[in-house]
Every structure is written in structure tokens, then in C-alpha cells.
Amino acid sequence: MHDDSIIGLVAIILIFGLPFYIAKLVVEGRRERRAQAHAPENWAVLDQAQVQARRLEERIDHLERILDEDAPGWRSRAAR
């Protein structure tokens, strides 16, 4: 009889406790992801990426100017 009550108690804990524990983990994970999304390190990485993108744009513009001088009409040939 004593074993039946322990099994029943464990079953009740699993039935009600496990879903609450899983829900708690999900909520904590969401909070952590939101906090990481607004972390200063992420903004620094985005700033670096923006600087790099600007540099690449300048390089492309410079190369296009060189091609315009050296090979006029290259744009129309590349579009074909």
C-alpha cells in the first residue's frame, strides 16, 4: 500500500510539475534571447559590419570608375 501512494505522488508531480517546469524554461529562454538581442556587444558587431559595408561600397565605386575609363561600355556588355 505504501508503494502505491509513492507511485501516485510521483505521477501527480510529473503530470502537473513537468509542464510548469517546461513552461518556465521556455519563458527564461525567451527572456535571455531578448536580452542578448539588445546587448552592447551585438551593437558593436553591427557597427563594424556597417563600416565594412561602406568600405566595400567605396571599393566597388572606385573599381567601376576605373572600368568606365579603361573599358567604356563594359556595363552594357555585362548586362547581356
C-alpha positions in Angstrom: 0.0 0.0 0.0 2.9 2.3 0.8 4.4 1.8 -2.7 1.1 2.7 -4.4 1.0 6.1 -2.6 4.6 6.9 -3.6 3.8 6.0 -7.2 0.7 8.1 -7.1 2.6 11.1 -5.7 5.3 10.8 -8.4 2.6 10.6 -11.1 0.9 13.7 -9.8 4.2 15.6 -9.6 5.1 14.5 -13.2 1.7 15.3 -14.6 1.5 18.8 -13.0 5.1 19.7 -12.3 6.7 18.8 -15.6 4.6 21.1 -17.8 5.2 24.0 -15.5 8.9 23.3 -15.5 9.0 23.2 -19.3 7.0 26.4 -19.5 9.5 28.1 -17.1 12.4 27.0 -19.3 10.7 28.3 -22.4 10.0 31.7 -20.8 13.6 32.0 -19.4 15.0 31.2 -22.9 12.9 33.9 -24.5 14.0 36.4 -21.9 17.6 35.5 -22.4 17.3 35.8 -26.2 15.7 39.2 -25.9 18.4 40.4 -23.5 21.1 39.2 -25.9 19.5 40.9 -28.8 19.9 44.2 -27.1 23.4 43.6 -25.7 26.0 46.2 -26.4 28.3 43.6 -28.0 25.8 43.0 -30.7 25.5 46.7 -31.5 29.3 46.9 -31.7 29.3 44.0 -34.2 26.6 45.7 -36.2 28.6 48.9 -36.3 31.6 47.1 -37.5 29.6 45.4 -40.2 28.2 48.7 -41.3 31.7 50.3 -41.5 32.9 47.3 -43.6 29.9 47.5 -45.9 30.7 51.2 -46.5 34.3 50.4 -47.3 33.3 47.7 -49.8 30.8 50.1 -51.4 33.6 52.6 -51.9 35.9 50.0 -53.4 33.2 48.9 -55.8 32.5 52.5 -56.8 36.3 53.1 -57.3 36.6 49.9 -59.5 33.6 50.9 -61.6 35.1 54.3 -62.2 38.4 52.6 -63.3 36.4 50.3 -65.6 34.4 53.2 -67.0 37.7 54.9 -68.0 39.6 51.8 -69.3 36.7 49.9 -70.9 33.8 52.1 -71.9 30.7 50.2 -72.4 31.5 47.4 -70.0 28.2 47.8 -68.3 26.2 47.1 -71.4 28.4 44.0 -72.2 28.0 42.7 -68.7 24.2 43.1 -68.8 23.9 40.7 -71.8 
